[in-house]
Amino acid sequence: MNAGELVPRVRTVVGEPEQVAAALRRLDEQDRLIAMTPPKPLPDGRVRVGVKLWEPAPAVVAVPAPAPQRAARRVRVVVACVVGGLALLTGAGLAVALVVREIAAHLAAVVGIAGLVVLAWAGLGRVGVCAGIHCPGCRHSH
């Protein structure tokens, strides 16, 4: 509702007959009085009148939205995941660099061990078959 807009309201006016009459007269002069009930006398000499009148609409107060807590928490989680991922990648990169550096430093030994492993592996395929080296008890004809 806009400021200055009028809305109908139902109210009860209670007081001495002269006071109530003066209040109703003021409301009628201000063109705010829509309708009223007949006055009802009360035991203490006062009167009660139900009135329907125009009243200004309540002011609408703009309340700022609360700070988005979920969004802030989500940002912290994303930042933590990104930092953790970068730390993991950095650690893996350093490990690979160290392994490559050690292999390069000991290349002759690595190649020698790799050659022995290849020869041993090739020999495993011939278990129980003479490899061509004659030993006592070997009946190999070559």
C-alpha positions in Angstrom: 0.0 0.0 0.0 1.2 3.5 -0.7 1.7 6.1 2.0 -1.4 8.3 2.4 -3.7 5.5 1.2 -6.8 5.0 3.4 -8.2 1.6 4.4 -11.5 0.9 6.2 -11.2 -0.2 9.9 -13.8 -1.1 12.5 -13.3 0.5 15.9 -15.2 0.9 19.2 -15.6 4.3 20.8 -16.4 4.4 24.5 -16.9 7.5 26.7 -19.3 10.1 28.1 -22.1 10.8 25.6 -20.8 14.3 24.9 -17.2 13.0 24.3 -18.4 10.3 21.9 -20.6 12.8 20.0 -17.7 15.2 19.6 -15.4 12.4 18.4 -18.0 11.2 15.9 -18.6 14.8 14.7 -14.8 15.3 14.1 -14.6 12.0 12.1 -17.6 13.0 10.0 -16.1 16.5 9.4 -12.9 14.8 8.2 -14.9 12.5 5.9 -13.5 9.5 7.7 -16.7 8.1 9.1 -18.2 5.3 6.9 -20.9 3.9 9.3 -21.8 3.6 13.0 -24.0 1.5 15.3 -26.6 3.1 17.5 -25.1 4.2 20.9 -25.4 1.5 23.6 -25.6 2.8 27.2 -23.2 1.2 29.7 -24.1 0.7 33.4 -21.6 3.5 34.5 -23.3 6.2 32.4 -20.9 6.0 29.4 -21.9 4.9 25.9 -20.4 2.5 23.4 -20.6 3.0 19.6 -19.2 0.8 17.0 -17.8 2.8 14.0 -16.4 1.9 10.6 -14.0 4.6 9.5 -11.2 5.3 7.0 -7.7 5.1 8.5 -4.3 5.6 6.9 -2.8 2.4 5.7 0.0 1.2 7.9 3.4 2.2 6.7 5.3 -0.5 4.8 8.8 -0.6 6.2 11.4 -2.0 3.9 13.4 -4.5 5.9 16.8 -5.4 4.5 17.1 -9.0 3.5 19.3 -11.0 5.9 22.8 -11.7 4.9 23.0 -14.8 2.8 24.7 -17.2 5.2 24.5 -20.2 3.0 26.2 -18.4 0.1 29.1 -17.4 2.4 29.4 -20.9 3.7 29.4 -22.3 0.2 32.1 -19.9 -0.8 34.3 -21.0 2.1 33.8 -24.7 1.2 34.7 -24.1 -2.5 37.8 -22.1 -1.5 38.8 -24.9 0.9 38.4 -27.5 -1.8 40.3 -25.5 -4.3 43.2 -24.9 -1.9 43.2 -28.6 -0.9 43.2 -29.7 -4.5 46.1 -27.3 -5.3 48.1 -28.6 -2.3 47.5 -32.2 -3.5 48.6 -31.4 -7.0 51.7 -29.6 -5.7 52.6 -32.6 -3.6 52.1 -35.0 -6.4 54.2 -32.8 -8.7 57.0 -32.6 -6.2 56.9 -36.4 -5.7 57.2 -37.0 -9.5 60.0 -34.4 -9.8 61.9 -36.2 -6.9 61.5 -39.6 -8.5 62.7 -38.3 -11.9 65.7 -36.6 -10.3 66.7 -39.7 -8.4 66.3 -41.9 -11.5 68.5 -39.4 -13.5 71.1 -39.4 -10.8 71.3 -43.2 -10.7 70.6 -44.0 -14.3 73.3 -46.6 -14.7 72.0 -48.6 -11.7 68.4 -48.3 -12.8 69.2 -49.5 -16.3 71.3 -52.4 -14.9 68.5 -53.5 -12.5 65.9 -53.1 -15.2 68.0 -55.3 -17.5 68.3 -58.0 -14.8 64.5 -57.8 -14.2 63.9 -58.3 -17.9 66.3 -61.3 -18.1 64.7 -62.8 -15.0 61.2 -62.3 -16.4 62.2 -63.9 -19.7 63.7 -66.8 -17.9 60.5 -67.4 -15.9 58.7 -68.3 -19.1 61.0 -71.3 -19.6 60.8 -73.0 -16.2 61.6 -76.7 -16.6 63.2 -76.2 -20.0 66.9 -76.1 -20.6 68.0 -72.6 -21.3 71.0 -73.9 -23.3 73.5 -73.9 -20.4 74.6 -77.5 -19.9 74.7 -78.8 -16.4 75.4 -82.3 -15.1 72.3 -84.4 -15.7 71.1 -82.3 -18.6 70.3 -84.4 -21.6 70.1 -81.5 -23.9 71.6 -82.5 -27.2 73.2 -79.2 -28.2 
